[in-house]
Amino acid sequence: MLLKTAITASSSPSLSLFNSENPRLAPFLHKPDRLAVCATKGSSNNRVLTGVLFEPFVEVKKELDLVPVSPQESLARHKFHAESEAAINEQINVEYNVSYVYHAMYAYFDRDNVALKGLAKFFKESSEEERGHAEKLMEYQNKRGGRVKLQSIVTPLSEFDHADKGDALYAMELALSLEKLTNEKLLNLHSVASKNGDVNLADFVESEFLGEQVEAIKKISEYVAQLRRVGKGHGVWHFDQVLA
């Protein structure tokens, strides 16, 4: 809002409105987009005036010009860079791809000839969590006036029985690498927001994703360490019982 100081302020003033009878304000009051407020002190014959002149519609005019008239354009979009919009769509794709891999892991460990129900449960919940992250990003994209553009999802592996590591350790190491990749992509999204001065997007990534991602990496790292200790036999079954 534009402010124009009229006269230096006095102490303990009383507040009043400027009016057209005041000759000092005559040049200002003929414009309908201005409101003058002053403070007065002293007798009616010797008052000291102090106040500011408000021009509330001057700065907003440029914003009014930016309000789209086409029904195809977002009304909510404001200070939202196209690079940020593209980075959010990329992150949505990352989350869906990771969710797809976890869902394939769930299907594998739920087989009758694998029968590791704890691992199946863990990867099913992980898949749902990643899909929830994608939906949260989609909601944010719409909130900022961006366009959600879903991209292709890569076909995941269906077999996880590694010859040396076994299925449980191999799957958990793969999960750890996926969580680190997701974290790297989130940090890239945050850097795009910071580069374009988008404080809201940067705060959204920090508050909704980054802390949780660090926790997930720590938890799965511990699972990998434990599975490396127990080997491929009875220890995996016991680990699975703990997860279940």
Backbone as JSON, one array per atom type, in Angstrom:
{
  "sequence": "MLLKTAITASSSPSLSLFNSENPRLAPFLHKPDRLAVCATKGSSNNRVLTGVLFEPFVEVKKELDLVPVSPQESLARHKFHAESEAAINEQINVEYNVSYVYHAMYAYFDRDNVALKGLAKFFKESSEEERGHAEKLMEYQNKRGGRVKLQSIVTPLSEFDHADKGDALYAMELALSLEKLTNEKLLNLHSVASKNGDVNLADFVESEFLGEQVEAIKKISEYVAQLRRVGKGHGVWHFDQVLA",
  "N": [[0.84, -1.18, 0.0], [0.57, 2.21, -0.84], [1.99, 4.91, 0.87], [1.79, 8.27, 1.93], [3.37, 10.67, 3.73], [1.91, 13.27, 5.51], [2.16, 15.39, 7.53], [4.47, 15.91, 10.22], [4.2, 13.71, 13.03], [2.49, 14.36, 16.13], [2.64, 14.14, 19.73], [0.36, 12.17, 21.7], [-2.08, 12.39, 20.08], [-5.41, 13.07, 18.83], [-7.66, 11.11, 16.91], [-8.89, 11.76, 13.68], [-10.87, 12.24, 10.68], [-9.66, 13.52, 7.64], [-11.18, 16.2, 5.89], [-13.04, 17.79, 3.25], [-13.06, 20.46, 3.81], [-10.63, 21.22, 4.71], [-8.02, 23.08, 3.58], [-5.47, 22.18, 3.03], [-5.67, 19.65, 2.13], [-7.05, 19.63, -0.18], [-5.95, 19.09, -2.79], [-5.81, 16.33, -2.77], [-8.24, 15.07, -2.19], [-10.07, 14.9, -4.25], [-9.82, 12.62, -5.63], [-11.21, 9.43, -6.0], [-10.05, 7.05, -5.13], [-8.59, 7.38, -2.87], [-7.97, 7.66, 0.6], [-7.86, 9.7, 3.38], [-6.36, 10.01, 6.55], [-5.99, 11.55, 9.71], [-4.26, 12.89, 12.61], [-4.94, 15.04, 15.3], [-3.93, 17.84, 17.34], [-4.21, 20.2, 19.93], [-5.84, 23.47, 20.08], [-8.87, 24.43, 18.35], [-8.24, 26.52, 16.71], [-5.53, 26.42, 16.41], [-4.3, 23.94, 15.45], [-2.22, 21.06, 15.16], [-1.56, 19.07, 12.49], [-1.36, 15.67, 11.63], [-0.68, 12.82, 9.68], [-1.48, 10.23, 7.26], [-1.74, 9.46, 3.8], [-3.72, 7.21, 2.18], [-3.58, 5.02, -0.56], [-5.21, 2.7, -1.65], [-5.95, 1.39, -4.03], [-4.08, 1.69, -5.96], [-1.75, 0.0, -6.08], [-3.02, -2.44, -6.31], [-4.06, -2.49, -8.79], [-2.36, -3.56, -10.76], [-2.4, -6.22, -10.03], [-5.06, -6.85, -10.48], [-5.09, -6.74, -13.21], [-3.81, -9.07, -13.76], [-5.55, -11.1, -13.23], [-7.0, -13.83, -14.68], [-9.21, -14.08, -17.5], [-10.0, -16.11, -19.06], [-11.67, -19.23, -18.97], [-10.08, -21.45, -18.97], [-7.78, -20.96, -17.59], [-6.05, -20.87, -14.44], [-7.42, -19.37, -11.55], [-6.34, -19.17, -9.07], [-3.62, -19.21, -9.23], [-0.52, -17.81, -8.34], [2.53, -16.21, -8.21], [3.84, -18.59, -8.9], [6.1, -20.55, -10.27], [6.79, -21.89, -13.53], [8.78, -23.82, -13.61], [8.73, -24.87, -11.05], [6.23, -26.06, -11.08], [6.66, -28.08, -13.0], [8.62, -29.57, -11.67], [7.2, -30.55, -9.48], [5.38, -32.25, -10.76], [7.21, -34.12, -11.71], [8.08, -35.19, -9.28], [5.73, -36.35, -8.39], [5.56, -38.45, -10.21], [7.83, -39.91, -9.45], [7.08, -40.75, -6.88], [4.86, -42.39, -7.47], [6.09, -44.38, -9.02], [7.86, -45.56, -7.16], [5.97, -46.48, -5.35], [4.76, -48.41, -6.96], [6.8, -50.3, -7.29], [7.09, -51.18, -4.63], [4.59, -52.32, -4.32], [4.8, -54.48, -6.01], [6.71, -55.93, -4.6], [5.22, -56.54, -2.33], [3.35, -58.3, -3.49], [5.06, -60.39, -4.2], [6.16, -61.37, -1.71], [3.85, -62.23, -0.57], [3.18, -64.58, -1.8], [2.29, -68.08, -1.86], [4.42, -69.87, -1.78], [6.45, -68.39, -0.79], [5.66, -66.86, 1.45], [6.19, -64.89, 3.5], [4.8, -63.11, 5.57], [5.08, -60.85, 7.16], [6.95, -59.22, 5.82], [5.48, -58.89, 3.48], [3.32, -57.39, 4.46], [4.68, -55.09, 5.33], [5.7, -54.01, 2.91], [3.37, -53.58, 1.5], [2.12, -51.59, 3.04], [4.06, -49.64, 2.74], [3.86, -49.12, 0.02], [1.29, -48.0, -0.11], [1.75, -45.72, 1.38], [3.57, -44.25, -0.2], [1.97, -43.8, -2.42], [0.09, -42.19, -1.22], [1.7, -39.96, -0.75], [2.08, -39.09, -3.37], [-0.52, -38.32, -4.03], [-0.87, -36.24, -2.22], [0.93, -34.38, -3.22], [-0.31, -33.91, -5.66], [-2.68, -32.66, -4.82], [-1.55, -30.35, -3.75], [-0.43, -29.22, -6.04], [-2.75, -28.55, -7.49], [-3.8, -26.72, -5.69], [-2.05, -24.57, -5.9], [-2.58, -23.75, -8.42], [-1.45, -25.08, -10.54], [-0.98, -27.53, -13.2], [-1.69, -30.9, -13.05], [0.18, -33.43, -14.43], [0.29, -36.58, -15.24], [2.72, -39.1, -15.64], [4.4, -41.8, -17.42], [4.67, -45.05, -15.85], [7.24, -47.15, -14.8], [7.65, -50.61, -15.5], [7.89, -52.79, -12.79], [10.25, -55.06, -11.15], [9.47, -58.54, -10.75], [10.5, -60.69, -9.45], [12.54, -61.44, -6.66], [14.43, -62.99, -5.54], [17.49, -63.14, -4.83], [20.57, -64.68, -5.7], [22.79, -64.73, -3.94], [22.2, -63.01, -1.75], [19.63, -63.61, -1.0], [15.99, -63.32, -0.8], [14.76, -61.55, 1.09], [16.78, -59.78, 2.15], [17.76, -58.69, -0.25], [15.48, -57.39, -1.27], [15.03, -55.51, 0.76], [17.36, -53.97, 0.66], [17.01, -52.9, -1.87], [14.74, -51.38, -1.36], [15.85, -49.5, 0.39], [17.58, -48.12, -1.33], [15.69, -46.97, -3.0], [14.35, -45.25, -1.26], [16.39, -43.45, -0.69], [16.78, -42.38, -3.23], [14.3, -41.13, -3.59], [14.49, -39.2, -1.58], [16.59, -37.67, -2.6], [15.38, -36.63, -4.89], [13.36, -35.11, -3.71], [14.9, -33.18, -2.41], [15.88, -31.9, -4.63], [13.52, -30.8, -5.64], [13.01, -29.01, -3.57], [15.21, -27.29, -3.9], [14.6, -26.16, -6.37], [12.32, -24.72, -5.69], [13.46, -22.89, -3.88], [15.26, -21.53, -5.56], [13.53, -20.14, -7.2], [12.34, -18.46, -5.45], [10.09, -19.36, -4.09], [8.63, -19.52, -1.32], [6.51, -20.77, -0.07], [6.24, -23.29, -1.33], [8.73, -24.39, -0.69], [8.51, -24.55, 2.1], [6.39, -26.35, 2.25], [7.52, -28.74, 1.22], [9.53, -29.16, 3.12], [8.08, -29.42, 5.57], [6.24, -31.47, 5.11], [7.54, -33.68, 3.94], [10.48, -34.01, 4.02], [11.53, -34.49, 6.67], [10.18, -36.86, 7.36], [11.18, -38.5, 5.38], [13.88, -38.81, 6.05], [13.6, -40.24, 8.43], [12.51, -42.62, 7.42], [14.63, -43.61, 5.87], [16.51, -44.12, 7.87], [15.18, -46.15, 9.37], [14.87, -48.27, 7.48], [17.52, -48.73, 6.91], [18.39, -49.88, 9.28], [16.92, -52.25, 9.18], [18.14, -53.49, 6.99], [20.72, -53.87, 8.05], [20.14, -55.68, 10.1], [19.13, -57.9, 8.66], [21.37, -58.62, 7.24], [22.86, -59.74, 9.24], [21.41, -62.0, 10.07], [21.33, -63.84, 8.02], [20.17, -66.16, 5.39], [18.36, -68.07, 6.21], [16.65, -69.47, 8.92], [16.79, -67.13, 10.39], [15.69, -65.11, 8.78], [13.01, -65.83, 8.76], [12.4, -65.41, 11.46], [12.88, -62.63, 11.63], [10.85, -61.79, 9.91], [8.62, -62.49, 11.41], [8.77, -60.65, 13.48], [8.28, -58.25, 12.08], [5.68, -58.76, 11.3]],
  "CA": [[0.0, 0.0, 0.0], [1.37, 3.42, -0.92], [1.76, 5.82, 1.97], [2.41, 9.57, 1.77], [3.31, 11.38, 4.99], [1.41, 14.62, 5.33], [2.83, 16.3, 8.46], [5.12, 15.16, 11.28], [3.27, 13.34, 14.09], [2.6, 14.96, 17.46], [2.36, 13.18, 20.78], [-0.99, 12.08, 22.24], [-3.05, 13.03, 19.2], [-6.74, 12.47, 18.69], [-7.79, 10.67, 15.53], [-10.04, 12.3, 12.95], [-10.77, 12.12, 9.23], [-9.53, 14.75, 6.86], [-12.39, 16.5, 5.14], [-12.84, 18.69, 2.13], [-12.95, 21.84, 4.26], [-9.24, 21.5, 5.01], [-7.4, 23.48, 2.31], [-4.23, 21.46, 2.79], [-5.96, 18.34, 1.53], [-7.86, 19.78, -1.39], [-5.41, 18.41, -3.99], [-5.86, 14.88, -2.67], [-9.55, 14.49, -1.89], [-10.94, 14.77, -5.4], [-9.63, 11.29, -6.23], [-12.04, 8.49, -5.24], [-9.32, 5.88, -4.65], [-7.72, 7.79, -1.78], [-8.57, 7.9, 1.91], [-6.89, 10.4, 4.22], [-6.6, 9.92, 7.98], [-5.03, 12.4, 10.39], [-4.36, 13.07, 14.06], [-4.89, 16.47, 15.61], [-3.58, 18.21, 18.68], [-4.29, 21.63, 20.16], [-7.15, 24.09, 19.97], [-9.44, 24.42, 17.0], [-7.61, 27.58, 15.92], [-4.09, 26.19, 16.25], [-4.1, 22.49, 15.49], [-1.12, 20.45, 14.41], [-2.1, 17.92, 11.78], [-0.42, 14.6, 11.3], [-1.45, 11.73, 9.09], [-0.99, 9.59, 6.05], [-2.71, 9.35, 2.72], [-3.75, 5.84, 1.7], [-4.0, 4.82, -1.94], [-5.33, 1.24, -1.66], [-6.24, 0.79, -5.32], [-3.0, 1.92, -6.91], [-0.94, -1.2, -6.25], [-3.81, -3.62, -6.64], [-4.45, -2.46, -10.2], [-1.54, -4.49, -11.54], [-2.87, -7.57, -9.72], [-6.34, -7.03, -11.17], [-4.79, -7.01, -14.62], [-3.29, -10.43, -13.88], [-6.64, -12.07, -13.03], [-7.35, -14.32, -16.02], [-10.62, -14.08, -17.88], [-10.27, -17.37, -19.74], [-12.04, -20.31, -18.04], [-9.06, -22.49, -19.0], [-6.65, -20.55, -16.75], [-6.28, -20.92, -13.0], [-7.62, -18.11, -10.84], [-5.59, -19.21, -7.82], [-2.17, -19.18, -9.47], [0.14, -16.55, -7.98], [3.95, -16.38, -7.89], [4.1, -20.03, -9.02], [6.94, -20.65, -11.47], [6.57, -23.08, -14.36], [9.78, -24.82, -13.24], [8.22, -25.52, -9.84], [5.12, -26.91, -11.52], [7.23, -29.26, -13.66], [9.32, -30.37, -10.66], [6.17, -31.24, -8.69], [4.9, -33.36, -11.59], [8.26, -35.13, -11.71], [8.06, -35.84, -7.98], [4.54, -37.21, -8.39], [5.93, -39.64, -10.96], [8.76, -40.67, -8.61], [6.32, -41.4, -5.79], [4.05, -43.47, -8.03], [6.98, -45.46, -9.43], [8.3, -46.25, -5.95], [4.79, -47.21, -4.86], [4.54, -49.57, -7.84], [7.82, -51.31, -6.94], [6.72, -51.73, -3.32], [3.41, -53.17, -4.49], [5.3, -55.73, -6.58], [7.34, -56.64, -3.48], [4.12, -57.09, -1.52], [2.8, -59.47, -4.18], [6.05, -61.46, -4.15], [6.27, -61.97, -0.38], [2.55, -62.8, -0.21], [2.99, -65.86, -2.48], [2.19, -69.23, -0.94], [5.7, -70.56, -1.66], [7.38, -67.47, -0.12], [4.96, -66.84, 2.74], [6.76, -64.0, 4.52], [3.66, -62.2, 5.73], [5.54, -59.59, 7.75], [7.51, -58.42, 4.75], [4.38, -58.52, 2.59], [2.59, -56.3, 5.12], [5.53, -53.9, 5.34], [5.8, -53.41, 1.59], [2.04, -53.09, 1.12], [1.95, -50.31, 3.72], [4.99, -48.69, 2.11], [3.27, -48.76, -1.27], [0.17, -47.09, 0.15], [2.31, -44.46, 1.87], [4.13, -43.51, -1.35], [0.84, -43.34, -3.23], [-0.46, -41.06, -0.48], [2.57, -38.81, -1.01], [1.78, -38.61, -4.72], [-1.81, -37.63, -3.99], [-0.66, -34.99, -1.49], [1.57, -33.49, -4.18], [-1.33, -33.54, -6.64], [-3.54, -31.68, -4.17], [-0.81, -29.09, -3.66], [-0.34, -28.68, -7.4], [-4.04, -27.92, -7.78], [-3.97, -25.58, -4.79], [-1.25, -23.46, -6.41], [-3.01, -23.39, -9.77], [-0.7, -25.81, -11.56], [-1.65, -28.63, -13.89], [-1.14, -32.24, -12.8], [0.42, -34.21, -15.65], [0.81, -37.9, -14.87], [3.65, -39.66, -16.62], [4.45, -43.26, -17.48], [5.25, -45.77, -14.72], [8.09, -48.24, -15.28], [7.28, -51.94, -15.02], [8.85, -53.21, -11.76], [10.63, -56.48, -11.07], [8.49, -59.44, -10.1], [11.27, -61.69, -8.72], [13.5, -60.76, -5.77], [15.23, -64.02, -4.88], [18.88, -62.99, -5.23], [21.31, -65.93, -5.46], [23.7, -64.61, -2.79], [21.62, -62.28, -0.62], [18.3, -64.08, -0.65], [14.94, -62.38, -1.19], [14.45, -60.53, 2.1], [17.85, -58.79, 2.18], [17.82, -58.01, -1.54], [14.33, -56.5, -1.36], [15.19, -54.4, 1.7], [18.4, -53.1, 0.11], [16.38, -52.17, -2.97], [13.88, -50.38, -0.73], [16.72, -48.44, 0.92], [18.04, -47.31, -2.46], [14.54, -46.2, -3.48], [14.11, -44.16, -0.3], [17.44, -42.44, -0.88], [16.47, -41.72, -4.49], [13.17, -40.24, -3.33], [15.0, -38.07, -0.81], [17.37, -36.84, -3.51], [14.43, -35.92, -5.75], [12.7, -34.1, -2.88], [15.86, -32.09, -2.21], [15.91, -31.16, -5.9], [12.28, -30.01, -5.65], [13.22, -27.91, -2.62], [16.16, -26.34, -4.49], [13.87, -25.44, -7.42], [11.49, -23.75, -4.99], [14.33, -21.84, -3.33], [15.82, -20.76, -6.67], [12.49, -19.27, -7.74], [11.78, -17.64, -4.38], [8.77, -19.88, -3.7], [8.74, -19.88, 0.1], [5.42, -21.68, 0.28], [6.59, -24.64, -1.8], [9.87, -24.86, 0.11], [7.98, -24.93, 3.41], [5.57, -27.56, 2.06], [8.43, -29.89, 1.09], [10.2, -29.36, 4.41], [7.18, -29.83, 6.64], [5.45, -32.66, 4.78], [8.27, -34.79, 3.34], [11.91, -34.22, 4.27], [11.75, -35.14, 7.96], [9.67, -38.23, 7.26], [12.08, -39.27, 4.51], [15.07, -39.14, 6.84], [13.2, -41.32, 9.35], [12.34, -43.86, 6.65], [15.98, -44.09, 5.51], [17.11, -44.68, 9.09], [14.5, -47.39, 9.73], [15.19, -49.33, 6.53], [18.95, -49.03, 7.09], [18.47, -50.82, 10.4], [16.42, -53.54, 8.7], [19.2, -54.06, 6.16], [21.79, -54.32, 8.95], [19.67, -56.88, 10.81], [19.04, -59.01, 7.72], [22.74, -59.06, 6.92], [23.34, -60.55, 10.36], [20.69, -63.25, 10.31], [21.49, -64.8, 6.92], [19.02, -66.43, 4.53], [17.55, -69.18, 6.7], [15.69, -69.28, 10.0], [16.83, -65.74, 10.84], [14.75, -64.33, 7.98], [11.67, -66.15, 9.26], [12.23, -64.71, 12.73], [12.75, -61.2, 11.29], [9.53, -61.6, 9.34], [7.64, -62.57, 12.52], [8.83, -59.36, 14.19], [7.58, -57.28, 11.25], [4.24, -59.08, 11.25]],
  "C": [[0.88, 1.23, 0.0], [1.0, 4.36, 0.21], [2.46, 7.13, 1.66], [2.26, 10.32, 3.09], [2.88, 12.81, 4.74], [2.19, 15.6, 6.19], [3.4, 15.46, 9.58], [4.16, 14.93, 12.44], [3.56, 14.09, 15.37], [2.25, 13.93, 18.49], [0.93, 13.3, 21.25], [-2.02, 12.75, 21.34], [-4.43, 12.39, 19.33], [-6.96, 12.2, 17.23], [-9.02, 11.27, 14.89], [-9.82, 12.09, 11.46], [-10.52, 13.48, 8.61], [-10.85, 14.98, 6.13], [-12.11, 17.57, 4.12], [-12.71, 20.14, 2.55], [-11.5, 22.21, 4.58], [-8.52, 21.85, 3.72], [-6.13, 22.72, 2.0], [-4.47, 20.16, 2.01], [-6.74, 18.43, 0.24], [-7.28, 19.07, -2.59], [-5.58, 16.9, -3.97], [-7.28, 14.32, -2.71], [-10.45, 14.34, -3.11], [-10.83, 13.42, -6.06], [-10.35, 10.25, -5.39], [-11.28, 7.31, -4.66], [-8.39, 6.22, -3.5], [-8.52, 8.04, -0.51], [-7.53, 8.54, 2.8], [-7.31, 10.29, 5.67], [-5.57, 10.77, 8.67], [-5.23, 12.35, 11.89], [-4.21, 14.54, 14.34], [-4.55, 16.68, 17.06], [-3.68, 19.73, 18.81], [-5.7, 22.15, 19.98], [-7.61, 24.09, 18.53], [-8.8, 25.45, 16.1], [-6.13, 27.31, 15.65], [-3.78, 24.7, 16.37], [-2.89, 22.09, 14.68], [-1.66, 19.17, 13.78], [-1.0, 16.9, 11.5], [-1.21, 13.46, 10.69], [-0.79, 11.16, 7.87], [-2.11, 9.53, 5.04], [-2.63, 7.95, 2.14], [-4.25, 5.81, 0.26], [-4.16, 3.33, -2.2], [-5.52, 0.63, -3.04], [-5.13, 0.98, -6.34], [-2.21, 0.66, -7.16], [-1.74, -2.4, -6.68], [-4.2, -3.64, -8.11], [-3.65, -3.45, -11.03], [-1.94, -5.93, -11.27], [-4.21, -7.85, -10.4], [-6.12, -7.35, -12.64], [-4.32, -8.44, -14.84], [-4.37, -11.49, -13.68], [-7.12, -12.54, -14.39], [-8.86, -14.28, -16.27], [-10.99, -15.37, -18.59], [-10.62, -18.46, -18.72], [-11.02, -21.44, -17.99], [-7.87, -22.18, -18.09], [-7.03, -20.57, -15.28], [-6.44, -19.53, -12.42], [-6.74, -18.02, -9.6], [-4.1, -19.02, -8.02], [-1.59, -17.81, -9.17], [1.57, -16.85, -7.55], [4.35, -17.86, -7.92], [4.8, -20.27, -10.35], [6.66, -21.96, -12.21], [7.56, -24.19, -14.02], [9.35, -25.57, -11.98], [7.09, -26.48, -10.18], [5.64, -28.2, -12.15], [7.93, -30.17, -12.65], [8.34, -31.13, -9.78], [5.64, -32.44, -9.49], [5.93, -34.48, -11.66], [8.27, -35.9, -10.39], [6.85, -36.75, -7.83], [4.85, -38.52, -9.09], [6.89, -40.52, -10.16], [7.99, -41.44, -7.54], [5.49, -42.56, -6.31], [4.92, -44.65, -8.47], [7.47, -46.26, -8.23], [7.15, -47.06, -5.35], [4.55, -48.49, -5.66], [5.54, -50.69, -7.53], [7.47, -51.97, -5.61], [5.51, -52.66, -3.44], [3.81, -54.5, -5.11], [6.0, -56.58, -5.52], [6.29, -57.28, -2.59], [3.57, -58.36, -2.16], [3.75, -60.66, -4.11], [6.05, -62.14, -2.78], [4.95, -62.56, 0.11], [2.28, -64.12, -0.93], [2.96, -67.02, -1.47], [3.53, -69.93, -0.75], [6.81, -69.64, -1.14], [6.9, -67.25, 1.31], [5.69, -66.06, 3.84], [5.77, -62.86, 4.72], [4.07, -60.85, 6.31], [6.11, -58.66, 6.7], [6.44, -57.99, 3.75], [3.6, -57.34, 3.16], [3.39, -55.0, 5.07], [5.55, -53.22, 3.98], [4.44, -52.93, 1.07], [1.79, -51.72, 1.76], [2.87, -49.24, 3.12], [4.46, -48.21, 0.77], [2.15, -47.75, -1.09], [0.67, -45.72, 0.61], [2.85, -43.62, 0.71], [3.01, -43.0, -2.25], [0.15, -42.15, -2.55], [0.37, -39.8, -0.67], [2.28, -38.22, -2.39], [0.48, -37.82, -4.73], [-1.7, -36.29, -3.25], [-0.01, -33.95, -2.4], [0.57, -33.03, -5.25], [-2.28, -32.49, -6.07], [-2.85, -30.32, -4.07], [-0.69, -28.43, -5.03], [-1.62, -27.95, -7.77], [-4.26, -26.67, -6.93], [-3.23, -24.35, -5.31], [-1.64, -23.04, -7.83], [-2.21, -24.04, -10.88], [-1.54, -26.9, -12.2], [-0.95, -29.94, -13.56], [-1.03, -32.98, -14.13], [1.08, -35.52, -15.26], [1.63, -38.47, -16.01], [3.66, -41.18, -16.53], [5.11, -43.85, -16.23], [6.01, -46.97, -15.26], [7.63, -49.57, -14.68], [8.32, -52.43, -14.01], [9.25, -54.68, -11.91], [9.51, -57.28, -10.44], [9.18, -60.52, -9.27], [12.36, -60.98, -7.91], [14.43, -61.75, -5.08], [16.66, -63.99, -5.41], [19.68, -64.23, -4.82], [22.18, -65.87, -4.21], [23.02, -64.02, -1.56], [20.29, -62.86, -0.15], [17.27, -63.0, -0.98], [14.73, -61.25, -0.19], [15.5, -59.41, 2.09], [17.89, -58.0, 0.87], [16.68, -57.0, -1.67], [14.5, -55.29, -0.45], [16.3, -53.45, 1.25], [17.86, -52.28, -1.07], [15.47, -51.07, -2.42], [14.7, -49.2, -0.19], [17.2, -47.53, -0.21], [16.91, -46.45, -3.02], [14.22, -45.03, -2.55], [15.15, -43.06, -0.45], [17.22, -41.67, -2.19], [15.33, -40.72, -4.31], [13.61, -39.01, -2.57], [15.79, -37.11, -1.7], [16.46, -36.01, -4.41], [13.69, -34.84, -4.97], [13.62, -32.9, -2.62], [15.98, -31.25, -3.49], [14.68, -30.28, -6.03], [12.41, -28.8, -4.74], [14.16, -26.86, -3.21], [15.5, -25.54, -5.61], [12.99, -24.37, -6.79], [12.31, -22.59, -4.47], [14.87, -20.94, -4.44], [14.81, -19.76, -7.22], [11.79, -18.45, -6.67], [10.4, -18.08, -3.93], [8.86, -20.4, -2.27], [7.69, -20.89, 0.49], [5.73, -23.11, -0.12], [7.74, -25.21, -0.99], [9.4, -25.32, 1.49], [7.15, -26.2, 3.33], [6.45, -28.8, 1.98], [9.1, -30.2, 2.42], [9.27, -29.97, 5.45], [6.48, -31.16, 6.38], [6.28, -33.87, 4.38], [9.67, -35.04, 3.9], [12.18, -34.92, 5.6], [11.32, -36.59, 7.95], [10.6, -39.1, 6.42], [13.35, -39.69, 5.24], [14.77, -40.28, 7.81], [13.08, -42.65, 8.63], [13.7, -44.46, 6.27], [16.65, -44.74, 6.71], [16.5, -46.04, 9.43], [14.89, -48.53, 8.78], [16.67, -49.69, 6.58], [19.14, -50.03, 8.21], [17.97, -52.2, 9.99], [17.47, -54.24, 7.84], [20.31, -54.62, 7.02], [21.39, -55.6, 9.67], [19.61, -58.09, 9.89], [20.41, -59.51, 7.29], [23.31, -59.93, 8.03], [22.71, -61.93, 10.4], [20.85, -64.28, 9.19], [20.19, -65.08, 6.2], [18.06, -67.48, 5.09], [16.53, -68.8, 7.75], [15.65, -67.84, 10.48], [15.86, -64.85, 10.08], [13.33, -64.58, 8.45], [11.42, -65.41, 10.58], [12.07, -63.21, 12.51], [11.36, -60.9, 10.77], [8.45, -61.63, 10.42], [7.61, -61.27, 13.31], [8.08, -58.3, 13.4], [6.07, -57.51, 11.26], [3.55, -58.67, 12.53]]
}
